[in-house]
Amino acid sequence: MKYMLLIYFDEQALAPEQETQIMADCTRFTDQLKAQGHFLASDRLHPTSTATSVRTKEGKRLVTDGPFAETREQLGGYCLIEAKDLDEAIEIASQVPPGRLGTIEVRPVMEINY
């Protein structure tokens, strides 16, 4: 089963030396997931200052700068994995390096065949 690990942390609190270490740890973690057959995809996101939110109401488009919600932690990246069940996905999520700085949300992927 596929699981999306959504990586949240306070992007304003990330010091440059922390960022360098976390990125190195993420590279090693990704290599480990690949070797174990769990890795499907992952990427880091640009800061929320580069985000654009789009809403459509009654056929009209509303575009605003930045994320929709003001939160203490921001979505900073994701990792798409293959796991046998939720317990295994949680175990993998507990090892995601940026989890030391924030929260890893684990969500099963609803696969739709178009």
All heavy atoms as an XYZ file, in Angstrom:
897
protein
N       0.838     -1.169      0.000
C       0.000      0.000      0.000
C       0.887      1.238      0.000
O       1.946      1.256      0.628
C      -0.908     -0.014      1.227
C      -1.848      1.131      1.306
S      -3.201      0.734      2.430
C      -4.285      2.042      2.002
N       0.424      2.281     -0.670
C       1.174      3.526     -0.719
C       0.740      4.456      0.408
O      -0.445      4.554      0.715
C       0.956      4.236     -2.061
C       1.573      3.511     -3.221
C       1.329      4.261     -4.520
C       1.878      3.447     -5.674
N       1.549      4.036     -6.972
N       1.739      5.126      0.987
C       1.496      6.112      2.034
C       2.252      7.383      1.699
O       3.402      7.332      1.251
C       1.961      5.603      3.403
C       1.104      4.496      3.957
C       1.368      3.169      3.643
C       0.018      4.779      4.778
C       0.575      2.150      4.141
C      -0.777      3.761      5.284
C      -0.495      2.449      4.951
O      -1.293      1.442      5.446
N       1.609      8.517      1.933
C       2.244      9.817      1.771
C       2.671     10.292      3.151
O       1.853     10.346      4.071
C       1.271     10.820      1.147
C       1.861     12.190      0.927
S       3.113     12.254     -0.362
C       2.105     12.134     -1.830
N       3.943     10.585      3.282
C       4.468     11.150      4.518
C       4.634     12.637      4.272
O       5.478     13.058      3.481
C       5.810     10.513      4.877
C       5.855      8.979      4.884
C       7.240      8.496      5.295
C       4.778      8.389      5.774
N       3.799     13.433      4.920
C       3.827     14.884      4.756
C       4.685     15.465      5.875
O       4.439     15.203      7.053
C       2.410     15.446      4.796
C       1.500     14.905      3.684
C       0.047     15.246      3.964
C       1.932     15.447      2.343
N       5.684     16.238      5.497
C       6.701     16.707      6.428
C       6.444     18.166      6.787
O       6.530     19.051      5.929
C       8.098     16.537      5.803
C       8.319     15.066      5.413
C       9.180     17.044      6.752
C       9.488     14.845      4.481
N       6.110     18.406      8.047
C       5.815     19.753      8.536
C       6.874     20.191      9.535
O       7.279     19.406     10.398
C       4.453     19.786      9.244
C       3.279     19.573      8.346
C       2.782     18.299      8.104
C       2.648     20.654      7.726
C       1.688     18.107      7.272
C       1.558     20.463      6.895
C       1.095     19.183      6.673
O       0.014     18.987      5.847
N       7.319     21.441      9.415
C       8.226     22.032     10.391
C       8.145     23.542     10.277
O       7.614     24.076      9.317
C       9.672     21.534     10.215
C      10.246     21.796      8.851
C      10.936     22.967      8.577
C      10.107     20.861      7.838
C      11.463     23.212      7.317
C      10.632     21.092      6.577
C      11.312     22.276      6.316
N       8.691     24.233     11.264
C       8.700     25.689     11.266
C       9.864     26.146     10.402
O      11.016     26.110     10.827
C       8.833     26.214     12.696
C       8.816     27.739     12.780
O       8.873     28.414     11.728
O       8.765     28.249     13.906
N       9.570     26.568      9.185
C      10.636     26.926      8.239
C      11.422     28.152      8.696
O      12.569     28.333      8.296
C      10.077     27.131      6.840
C       9.095     28.256      6.723
C       8.397     28.323      5.383
O       8.353     27.328      4.641
O       7.866     29.395      5.069
N      10.842     28.986      9.544
C      11.548     30.172     10.042
C      12.574     29.812     11.118
O      13.504     30.572     11.359
C      10.548     31.196     10.606
C       9.528     31.674      9.608
C      10.153     32.362      8.403
O      11.092     33.132      8.544
N       9.653     32.065      7.219
N      12.396     28.682     11.771
C      13.275     28.289     12.871
C      14.446     27.430     12.421
O      15.276     27.036     13.232
C      12.463     27.543     13.934
N      14.546     27.136     11.129
C      15.586     26.253     10.607
C      16.866     27.041     10.342
O      16.930     27.854      9.417
C      15.094     25.579      9.323
C      15.954     24.481      8.730
C      16.108     23.328      9.720
C      15.330     23.966      7.445
N      17.873     26.813     11.163
C      19.168     27.477     10.997
C      19.920     26.849      9.821
O      19.715     25.667      9.520
C      19.987     27.344     12.277
N      20.789     27.613      9.139
C      21.525     27.077      7.980
C      22.288     25.788      8.280
O      22.289     24.867      7.458
C      22.470     28.214      7.605
C      21.796     29.448      8.099
C      21.081     29.031      9.355
N      22.915     25.691      9.439
C      23.665     24.470      9.757
C      22.727     23.289      9.983
O      23.054     22.151      9.650
C      24.595     24.675     10.953
C      23.925     25.054     12.254
C      23.653     26.551     12.414
O      23.989     27.347     11.521
O      23.072     26.920     13.448
N      21.537     23.554     10.528
C      20.530     22.495     10.677
C      20.070     22.016      9.306
O      19.900     20.826      9.091
C      19.314     23.001     11.446
C      19.454     23.079     12.927
C      18.160     23.570     13.551
O      17.656     24.635     13.204
N      17.618     22.784     14.471
N      19.845     22.959      8.405
C      19.384     22.622      7.061
C      20.394     21.721      6.352
O      20.023     20.720      5.746
C      19.145     23.895      6.251
C      18.600     23.629      4.881
C      18.232     24.902      4.142
O      18.380     26.007      4.697
O      17.789     24.768      2.997
N      21.661     22.060      6.454
C      22.715     21.256      5.827
C      22.726     19.843      6.394
O      22.789     18.863      5.645
C      24.087     21.927      6.042
O      24.052     23.226      5.452
C      25.205     21.109      5.422
N      22.626     19.725      7.714
C      22.640     18.411      8.351
C      21.396     17.601      7.993
O      21.484     16.415      7.686
C      22.753     18.551      9.871
C      22.854     17.213     10.601
C      24.077     16.427     10.199
O      25.187     16.935     10.282
N      23.902     15.196      9.749
N      20.233     18.240      8.031
C      18.984     17.546      7.705
C      19.011     17.035      6.266
O      18.601     15.908      5.985
C      17.757     18.466      7.935
C      17.527     18.693      9.434
C      16.497     17.920      7.267
C      17.038     17.480     10.199
N      19.501     17.852      5.338
C      19.549     17.429      3.934
C      20.494     16.237      3.752
O      20.194     15.308      3.001
C      19.948     18.597      3.031
C      18.891     19.690      2.957
S      17.220     19.102      2.553
C      17.470     18.494      0.896
N      21.622     16.233      4.443
C      22.541     15.094      4.383
C      21.876     13.851      4.971
O      21.971     12.749      4.414
C      23.831     15.418      5.128
N      21.180     14.024      6.089
C      20.463     12.907      6.710
C      19.360     12.386      5.794
O      19.123     11.177      5.717
C      19.871     13.324      8.055
C      20.933     13.609      9.111
O      22.114     13.261      8.911
O      20.568     14.213     10.146
N      18.674     13.293      5.099
C      17.606     12.889      4.174
C      18.162     12.065      3.010
O      17.527     11.098      2.575
C      16.863     14.112      3.643
S      15.720     14.824      4.836
N      19.318     12.436      2.522
C      19.939     11.686      1.429
C      20.242     10.264      1.888
O      19.931      9.288      1.185
C      21.225     12.387      0.955
O      20.864     13.677      0.449
C      21.922     11.591     -0.138
N      20.829     10.117      3.069
C      21.120      8.778      3.602
C      19.832      7.994      3.841
O      19.751      6.803      3.537
C      21.926      8.888      4.893
C      23.385      9.237      4.671
C      24.209      9.100      5.948
N      23.864     10.095      6.955
C      24.320     11.351      6.955
N      25.107     11.770      6.001
N      23.958     12.177      7.914
N      18.807      8.665      4.384
C      17.533      8.011      4.654
C      16.887      7.533      3.360
O      16.383      6.408      3.275
C      16.609      8.973      5.402
C      15.263      8.404      5.743
C      15.143      7.368      6.653
C      14.120      8.900      5.144
C      13.898      6.843      6.974
C      12.878      8.374      5.455
C      12.763      7.343      6.369
N      16.925      8.360      2.324
C      16.354      7.991      1.025
C      17.084      6.781      0.443
O      16.448      5.856     -0.078
C      16.407      9.183      0.052
O      15.618     10.242      0.586
C      15.884      8.812     -1.320
N      18.403      6.766      0.543
C      19.168      5.610      0.064
C      18.763      4.342      0.804
O      18.638      3.268      0.204
C      20.673      5.866      0.231
C      21.198      6.924     -0.725
O      20.522      7.236     -1.742
O      22.304      7.455     -0.454
N      18.529      4.470      2.104
C      18.093      3.334      2.914
C      16.712      2.842      2.460
O      16.492      1.637      2.305
C      18.062      3.747      4.381
C      17.548      2.693      5.333
C      17.423      3.224      6.760
O      18.024      4.220      7.129
N      16.615      2.561      7.557
N      15.776      3.771      2.252
C      14.436      3.390      1.793
C      14.487      2.706      0.424
O      13.765      1.736      0.183
C      13.524      4.613      1.713
C      13.060      5.227      3.033
C      12.171      6.435      2.754
C      12.329      4.211      3.889
N      15.328      3.211     -0.466
C      15.483      2.591     -1.792
C      15.987      1.162     -1.654
O      15.463      0.249     -2.308
C      16.442      3.410     -2.650
C      15.853      4.705     -3.151
C      16.885      5.496     -3.959
C      16.300      6.804     -4.464
N      17.291      7.615     -5.189
N      16.988      0.960     -0.810
C      17.562     -0.370     -0.618
C      16.545     -1.351     -0.045
O      16.585     -2.544     -0.344
C      18.792     -0.282      0.298
N      15.618     -0.844      0.764
C      14.597     -1.691      1.389
C      13.355     -1.858      0.520
O      12.440     -2.585      0.886
C      14.198     -1.101      2.743
C      15.316     -1.082      3.752
C      14.969     -0.263      4.991
O      14.010      0.505      5.017
N      15.764     -0.440      6.033
N      13.301     -1.147     -0.614
C      12.154     -1.253     -1.508
C      10.945     -0.439     -1.097
O       9.852     -0.660     -1.609
N      11.106      0.513     -0.191
C       9.991      1.333      0.276
C       9.851      2.639     -0.500
O       8.767      3.212     -0.556
C      10.151      1.695      1.764
C      10.044      0.534      2.691
N       8.896     -0.212      2.839
C      10.952     -0.029      3.519
C       9.095     -1.170      3.716
N      10.343     -1.080      4.144
N      10.925      3.138     -1.067
C      10.933      4.478     -1.670
C      10.191      4.517     -2.997
O      10.399      3.692     -3.874
C      12.382      4.932     -1.899
C      12.489      6.309     -2.483
C      12.410      7.428     -1.674
C      12.650      6.498     -3.841
C      12.500      8.702     -2.198
C      12.746      7.760     -4.386
C      12.672      8.864     -3.566
N       9.307      5.513     -3.146
C       8.627      5.761     -4.419
C       8.965      7.149     -4.954
O       9.224      7.307     -6.137
C       7.113      5.603     -4.266
C       6.636      4.199     -3.888
C       5.138      4.191     -3.634
C       6.998      3.196     -4.977
N       8.952      8.167     -4.089
C       9.269      9.538     -4.510
C       9.405     10.422     -3.285
O       8.855     10.114     -2.230
C       8.168     10.095     -5.410
N      10.138     11.514     -3.432
C      10.182     12.528     -2.384
C      10.748     13.813     -2.957
O      11.474     13.787     -3.956
C      11.037     12.077     -1.184
O      12.398     12.024     -1.540
N      10.389     14.914     -2.347
C      10.919     16.217     -2.722
C      10.724     17.182     -1.579
O       9.811     17.037     -0.760
C      10.233     16.796     -3.962
C      10.919     16.385     -5.251
O      12.157     16.549     -5.343
O      10.225     15.900     -6.152
N      11.583     18.182     -1.567
C      11.435     19.287     -0.639
C      10.696     20.396     -1.366
O      10.822     20.546     -2.581
C      12.810     19.783     -0.200
C      12.707     20.881      0.818
C      14.044     21.221      1.402
N      13.874     22.347      2.312
C      14.854     23.002      2.830
N      16.093     22.662      2.549
N      14.626     24.010      3.635
N       9.935     21.178     -0.626
C       9.203     22.291     -1.215
C       9.930     23.602     -0.938
O      10.613     23.740      0.077
C       7.790     22.360     -0.633
C       6.929     21.115     -0.841
C       5.594     21.282     -0.118
C       6.710     20.845     -2.312
N       9.766     24.561     -1.835
C      10.279     25.900     -1.581
C       9.506     26.488     -0.402
O       8.417     26.028     -0.058
C      10.088     26.787     -2.827
C      11.078     26.497     -3.911
N      12.342     27.024     -3.921
C      10.986     25.734     -5.017
C      12.993     26.601     -4.989
N      12.190     25.806     -5.667
N      10.039     27.537      0.248
C       9.351     28.134      1.404
C       7.940     28.621      1.063
O       7.624     28.891     -0.098
C      10.250     29.324      1.775
C      11.563     29.029      1.174
C      11.300     28.201     -0.046
N       7.120     28.766      2.087
C       5.737     29.194      1.881
C       5.659     30.593      1.277
O       4.644     30.941      0.677
C       4.945     29.173      3.198
O       5.627     29.958      4.174
C       4.776     27.755      3.702
N       6.725     31.375      1.384
C       6.718     32.711      0.772
C       6.622     32.641     -0.745
O       6.257     33.621     -1.397
C       7.978     33.491      1.174
O       9.141     32.811      0.723
N       6.898     31.479     -1.329
C       6.797     31.304     -2.785
C       5.465     30.677     -3.202
O       5.208     30.492     -4.389
C       7.937     30.414     -3.317
O       7.786     29.085     -2.799
C       9.292     30.979     -2.940
N       4.617     30.348     -2.229
C       3.363     29.646     -2.507
C       2.298     30.576     -3.083
O       2.279     31.777     -2.813
C       2.827     28.997     -1.231
N       1.418     29.992     -3.849
C       0.237     30.665     -4.373
C      -0.954     29.759     -4.101
O      -0.895     28.558     -4.355
C       0.363     30.907     -5.893
O       1.537     31.678     -6.135
C      -0.853     31.611     -6.448
N      -2.022     30.319     -3.564
C      -3.237     29.550     -3.305
C      -4.299     29.940     -4.318
O      -4.488     31.123     -4.617
C      -3.759     29.832     -1.886
O      -2.839     29.371     -0.922
N      -4.985     28.934     -4.844
C      -6.021     29.149     -5.856
C      -7.317     28.530     -5.353
O      -7.344     27.377     -4.933
C      -5.635     28.493     -7.207
C      -6.726     28.717     -8.238
C      -4.287     29.019     -7.691
N      -8.390     29.316     -5.386
C      -9.726     28.833     -5.032
C     -10.672     29.192     -6.164
O     -10.544     30.248     -6.779
C     -10.228     29.496     -3.761
C      -9.513     29.062     -2.539
C     -10.260     29.581     -1.338
N      -9.288     30.199     -0.460
C      -9.581     30.999      0.528
N     -10.828     31.325      0.758
N      -8.654     31.492      1.297
N     -11.621     28.309     -6.391
C     -12.652     28.589     -7.384
C     -13.998     28.494     -6.692
O     -14.347     27.459     -6.120
C     -12.577     27.590     -8.553
O     -11.258     27.630     -9.095
C     -13.582     27.916     -9.624
N     -14.736     29.606     -6.720
C     -16.070     29.643     -6.122
C     -17.025     30.222     -7.141
O     -16.769     31.288     -7.706
C     -16.070     30.498     -4.847
C     -15.326     29.860     -3.706
C     -15.527     30.628     -2.435
C     -14.801     29.916     -1.314
N     -15.009     30.546     -0.034
N     -18.088     29.490     -7.356
C     -19.121     29.924     -8.300
C     -18.518     30.274     -9.654
O     -18.887     31.262    -10.292
C     -19.905     31.103     -7.715
C     -20.621     30.748     -6.432
C     -21.300     31.939     -5.780
O     -21.335     33.036     -6.376
O     -21.798     31.765     -4.656
N     -17.546     29.458    -10.074
C     -16.937     29.634    -11.384
C     -15.905     30.738    -11.466
O     -15.343     30.995    -12.526
N     -15.635     31.420    -10.363
C     -14.661     32.513    -10.361
C     -13.405     32.081     -9.620
O     -13.469     31.476     -8.552
C     -15.250     33.764     -9.710
C     -16.392     34.338    -10.507
C     -16.919     35.589     -9.866
C     -18.109     36.110    -10.697
N     -18.675     37.299    -10.121
N     -12.286     32.432    -10.215
C     -10.995     32.067     -9.648
C     -10.479     33.188     -8.739
O     -10.501     34.358     -9.104
C     -10.004     31.823    -10.785
C      -8.643     31.394    -10.321
C      -7.720     31.165    -11.474
N      -7.423     32.452    -12.084
C      -6.686     32.624    -13.167
N      -6.215     31.586    -13.794
N      -6.454     33.835    -13.637
N      -9.995     32.789     -7.538
C      -9.382     33.720     -6.616
C      -7.962     33.226     -6.348
O      -7.765     32.107     -5.886
C     -10.164     33.784     -5.298
C      -9.544     34.630     -4.188
C      -9.455     36.104     -4.624
C     -10.346     34.501     -2.917
N      -6.975     34.056     -6.673
C      -5.571     33.704     -6.500
C      -4.977     34.620     -5.436
O      -5.105     35.841     -5.529
C      -4.802     33.856     -7.831
C      -3.338     33.516     -7.651
C      -5.427     32.995     -8.923
N      -4.336     34.019     -4.431
C      -3.694     34.803     -3.370
C      -2.272     34.296     -3.165
O      -1.982     33.123     -3.393
C      -4.460     34.718     -2.035
O      -4.605     33.346     -1.667
C      -5.828     35.346     -2.136
N      -1.411     35.189     -2.721
C      -0.040     34.800     -2.400
C      -0.015     34.070     -1.076
O      -0.770     34.389     -0.158
C       0.859     36.035     -2.304
C       1.079     36.692     -3.658
O       0.961     35.986     -4.675
O       1.373     37.891     -3.686
N       0.884     33.106     -0.983
C       1.109     32.403      0.269
C       0.159     31.248      0.500
O      -0.767     31.016     -0.263
N       0.404     30.523      1.588
C      -0.460     29.389      1.929
C      -1.798     29.878      2.459
O      -1.920     31.018      2.905
C       0.336     28.662      3.014
C       1.167     29.734      3.632
C       1.485     30.712      2.530
N      -2.778     29.008      2.411
C      -4.124     29.360      2.867
C      -4.179     29.540      4.376
O      -4.763     30.476      4.880
C      -5.122     28.283      2.423
C      -6.495     28.491      2.973
C      -7.288     29.547      2.563
C      -6.995     27.640      3.935
C      -8.555     29.751      3.085
C      -8.266     27.831      4.457
C      -9.035     28.890      4.026
N      -3.560     28.634      5.120
C      -3.685     28.637      6.582
C      -2.434     29.199      7.245
O      -1.325     28.957      6.800
C      -3.933     27.215      7.078
N      -2.642     29.934      8.298
C      -1.536     30.386      9.147
C      -1.343     29.320     10.218
O      -2.231     29.071     11.024
C      -1.887     31.729      9.796
C      -1.980     32.882      8.817
C      -0.624     33.243      8.215
O       0.400     33.128      8.909
O      -0.615     33.615      7.039
N      -0.194     28.685     10.207
C       0.080     27.622     11.160
C       1.474     27.776     11.735
O       2.316     28.475     11.182
C      -0.032     26.235     10.495
O       0.933     26.167      9.441
C      -1.421     25.993      9.940
N       1.714     27.093     12.825
C       3.032     27.117     13.461
C       4.042     26.342     12.633
O       5.211     26.688     12.580
C       2.912     26.506     14.856
C       3.980     26.898     15.814
C       3.661     26.425     17.223
N       3.462     24.993     17.307
C       4.424     24.106     17.524
N       5.655     24.496     17.666
N       4.150     22.829     17.601
N       3.595     25.262     11.986
C       4.451     24.453     11.122
C       3.928     24.520      9.698
O       2.718     24.604      9.485
C       4.464     22.993     11.593
C       5.060     22.806     12.966
C       5.008     21.365     13.443
O       4.175     20.576     12.946
O       5.798     21.032     14.319
N       4.845     24.482      8.746
C       4.470     24.555      7.343
C       4.853     23.245      6.645
O       5.800     22.576      7.044
C       5.189     25.725      6.640
C       4.829     27.088      7.179
C       5.532     27.428      8.484
O       6.688     27.087      8.689
N       4.831     28.093      9.380
N       4.119     22.922      5.580
C       4.451     21.759      4.771
C       5.757     22.050      4.049
O       5.850     22.988      3.261
C       3.325     21.471      3.776
C       3.547     20.284      2.833
C       3.685     18.987      3.619
C       2.395     20.189      1.845
N       6.785     21.276      4.347
C       8.107     21.523      3.778
C       8.534     20.489      2.759
O       9.508     20.692      2.039
N       7.815     19.371      2.697
C       8.177     18.333      1.740
C       7.297     17.115      1.924
O       6.378     17.103      2.740
N       7.621     16.093      1.146
C       6.852     14.855      1.216
C       7.734     13.678      0.853
O       8.781     13.828      0.230
C       5.642     14.895      0.269
C       6.053     14.784     -1.182
C       6.117     13.545     -1.805
C       6.409     15.903     -1.913
C       6.520     13.433     -3.127
C       6.803     15.803     -3.222
C       6.866     14.564     -3.828
O       7.276     14.454     -5.130
N       7.288     12.519      1.250
C       7.929     11.270      0.863
C       6.805     10.273      0.597
O       5.950     10.051      1.458
C       8.846     10.776      1.983
S       9.797      9.311      1.565
N       6.802      9.717     -0.590
C       5.813      8.705     -0.968
C       6.481      7.349     -0.825
O       7.538      7.105     -1.413
C       5.342      8.935     -2.400
C       4.288      7.981     -2.945
C       2.990      8.064     -2.147
C       4.024      8.275     -4.413
N       5.877      6.488     -0.010
C       6.484      5.187      0.275
C       5.514      4.049     -0.022
O       4.303      4.245     -0.135
C       6.948      5.082      1.740
C       5.746      5.204      2.703
C       8.030      6.101      2.042
C       6.042      4.810      4.135
N       6.062      2.864     -0.095
C       5.295      1.628     -0.165
C       5.529      0.914      1.161
O       6.671      0.747      1.585
C       5.796      0.766     -1.328
C       5.031     -0.504     -1.549
C       3.684     -0.283     -2.208
O       3.576      0.568     -3.100
O       2.728     -0.977     -1.811
N       4.437      0.532      1.836
C       4.541     -0.180      3.114
C       3.454     -1.243      3.167
O       2.405     -1.102      2.543
C       4.397      0.792      4.282
N       3.708     -2.295      3.925
C       2.732     -3.389      3.975
C       1.465     -2.996      4.724
O       0.400     -3.516      4.455
C       3.346     -4.647      4.562
C       3.730     -4.546      6.011
C       4.353     -5.827      6.534
C       4.773     -5.622      7.970
N       5.510     -6.732      8.494
N       1.605     -2.057      5.699
C       0.441     -1.620      6.464
C       0.764     -0.303      7.182
O       1.895      0.201      7.090
C      -0.012     -2.692      7.461
C       1.079     -3.145      8.416
O       2.028     -2.363      8.684
O       0.997     -4.285      8.908
N      -0.206      0.221      7.912
C      -0.027      1.492      8.610
C       1.086      1.411      9.644
O       1.863      2.356      9.811
C      -1.345      1.925      9.267
C      -1.300      3.228     10.059
C      -0.880      4.406      9.178
C      -2.654      3.489     10.708
N       1.194      0.292     10.348
C       2.242      0.159     11.356
C       3.634      0.310     10.737
O       4.497      0.992     11.300
C       2.137     -1.191     12.084
C       0.931     -1.267     13.004
O       0.464     -0.203     13.467
O       0.459     -2.386     13.256
N       3.840     -0.313      9.591
C       5.136     -0.189      8.928
C       5.350      1.245      8.439
O       6.451      1.786      8.546
C       5.254     -1.170      7.762
C       6.637     -1.155      7.130
C       6.828     -2.218      6.067
O       5.937     -2.346      5.187
O       7.865     -2.895      6.110
N       4.300      1.886      7.930
C       4.405      3.275      7.473
C       4.750      4.198      8.646
O       5.573      5.107      8.502
C       3.105      3.721      6.811
N       4.162      3.961      9.799
C       4.457      4.762     10.989
C       5.905      4.554     11.417
O       6.600      5.507     11.783
C       3.478      4.430     12.130
C       2.083      4.958     11.781
C       3.958      4.985     13.463
C       0.984      4.487     12.714
N       6.369      3.325     11.371
C       7.770      3.045     11.717
C       8.718      3.804     10.786
O       9.683      4.416     11.232
C       8.044      1.539     11.658
C       9.485      1.167     11.930
C      10.000      1.635     13.286
O       9.231      1.686     14.254
O      11.214      1.969     13.358
N       8.422      3.787      9.499
C       9.247      4.522      8.532
C       9.166      6.024      8.816
O      10.179      6.722      8.827
C       8.815      4.187      7.089
C       9.150      2.718      6.783
C       9.481      5.126      6.080
C       8.526      2.187      5.508
N       7.956      6.530      9.056
C       7.764      7.961      9.321
C       8.544      8.410     10.546
O       9.051      9.535     10.590
C       6.278      8.279      9.500
N       8.672      7.542     11.526
C       9.391      7.911     12.746
C      10.881      8.111     12.503
O      11.577      8.681     13.341
C       9.176      6.861     13.834
O       9.889      5.667     13.525
N      11.363      7.695     11.348
C      12.777      7.813     11.014
C      13.072      8.955     10.039
O      14.235      9.211      9.718
C      13.265      6.498     10.405
C      13.119      5.321     11.340
C      13.372      4.015     10.638
O      14.284      3.896      9.836
N      12.552      3.021     10.916
N      12.046      9.658      9.552
C      12.249     10.759      8.609
C      13.019     11.874      9.326
O      12.544     12.394     10.341
C      10.899     11.277      8.054
C      11.110     12.505      7.189
C      10.193     10.173      7.270
N      14.217     12.239      8.835
C      15.060     13.204      9.554
C      14.388     14.530      9.939
O      14.540     14.964     11.085
C      16.247     13.413      8.603
C      16.363     12.098      7.900
C      14.939     11.672      7.685
N      13.615     15.195      9.058
C      12.997     16.458      9.494
C      11.938     16.286     10.583
O      11.502     17.261     11.178
C      12.362     17.021      8.218
C      13.082     16.358      7.107
C      13.446     15.004      7.627
N      11.555     15.056     10.872
C      10.624     14.809     11.959
C      11.181     15.263     13.296
O      10.424     15.544     14.225
N      12.515     15.382     13.386
C      13.137     15.892     14.616
C      12.782     17.355     14.845
O      12.892     17.857     15.956
C      14.656     15.746     14.534
C      15.130     14.307     14.414
C      16.639     14.206     14.530
N      17.365     14.955     13.537
C      17.974     14.423     12.471
N      17.921     13.124     12.262
N      18.644     15.180     11.627
N      12.362     18.042     13.784
C      12.056     19.476     13.861
C      10.561     19.762     13.913
O      10.167     20.891     14.169
C      12.634     20.199     12.640
C      14.115     20.016     12.386
C      14.487     20.660     11.061
C      14.928     20.595     13.517
N       9.736     18.773     13.598
C       8.311     19.048     13.506
C       7.473     17.789     13.552
O       7.638     16.945     14.423
N       6.614     17.639     12.550
C       5.617     16.574     12.527
C       5.626     15.879     11.178
O       5.741     16.526     10.142
C       4.206     17.173     12.742
O       4.207     17.912     13.971
C       3.136     16.101     12.779
N       5.476     14.561     11.199
C       5.303     13.791      9.972
C       3.876     13.256      9.979
O       3.501     12.489     10.862
C       6.303     12.618      9.873
C       7.740     13.083     10.079
C       6.114     11.884      8.544
C       8.245     14.094      9.082
N       3.087     13.688      9.020
C       1.717     13.194      8.883
C       1.728     12.003      7.936
O       2.272     12.092      6.837
C       0.825     14.296      8.321
C      -0.618     13.881      8.137
C      -1.481     14.981      7.540
O      -1.078     16.161      7.564
O      -2.566     14.640      7.032
N       1.142     10.894      8.349
C       1.090      9.668      7.553
C      -0.324      9.505      7.018
O      -1.282      9.454      7.800
C       1.469      8.437      8.407
C       1.386      7.165      7.583
C       2.845      8.615      9.031
N      -0.437      9.445      5.672
C      -1.769      9.277      5.088
C      -1.724      8.236      3.986
O      -0.866      8.277      3.111
C      -2.258     10.593      4.498
C      -2.494     11.601      5.626
C      -3.069     12.876      5.194
N      -4.356     12.737      4.564
C      -5.006     13.787      4.052
N      -4.480     14.994      4.096
N      -6.172     13.633      3.494
N      -2.675      7.289      4.025
C      -2.744      6.318      2.937
C      -3.171      7.012      1.652
O      -3.966      7.961      1.667
C      -3.800      5.305      3.399
C      -4.515      5.942      4.535
C      -3.691      7.064      5.060
N      -2.608      6.545      0.548
C      -2.941      7.107     -0.759
C      -4.131      6.345     -1.325
O      -4.141      5.115     -1.356
C      -1.730      7.010     -1.721
C      -2.108      7.440     -3.127
C      -0.568      7.847     -1.190
N      -5.135      7.094     -1.756
C      -6.292      6.495     -2.393
C      -5.986      6.442     -3.894
O      -6.005      7.453     -4.575
C      -7.536      7.362     -2.147
C      -8.810      6.731     -2.675
S     -10.267      7.803     -2.432
C     -10.265      8.052     -0.664
N      -5.647      5.257     -4.357
C      -5.262      5.119     -5.759
C      -6.498      5.071     -6.643
O      -7.409      4.283     -6.402
C      -4.399      3.888     -5.947
C      -3.078      4.006     -5.187
C      -2.116      2.888     -5.507
O      -1.774      2.745     -6.690
O      -1.740      2.188     -4.568
N      -6.505      5.937     -7.633
C      -7.627      6.016     -8.566
C      -7.084      5.744     -9.972
O      -6.129      6.383    -10.393
C      -8.292      7.400     -8.514
C      -8.785      7.678     -7.091
C      -9.417      7.510     -9.537
C      -9.268      9.100     -6.873
N      -7.667      4.815    -10.635
C      -7.251      4.510    -12.004
C      -8.095      5.322    -12.978
O      -9.288      5.087    -13.103
C      -7.411      3.014    -12.299
C      -6.491      2.182    -11.422
O      -5.336      2.536    -11.204
N      -6.993      1.085    -10.902
N      -7.449      6.263    -13.607
C      -8.159      7.107    -14.574
C      -8.133      6.497    -15.933
O      -7.238      5.901    -16.375
C      -7.529      8.504    -14.627
C      -7.740      9.286    -13.353
C      -6.748      9.390    -12.391
C      -8.957      9.918    -13.108
C      -6.942     10.107    -11.233
C      -9.158     10.636    -11.948
C      -8.150     10.730    -11.015
O      -8.348     11.436     -9.865
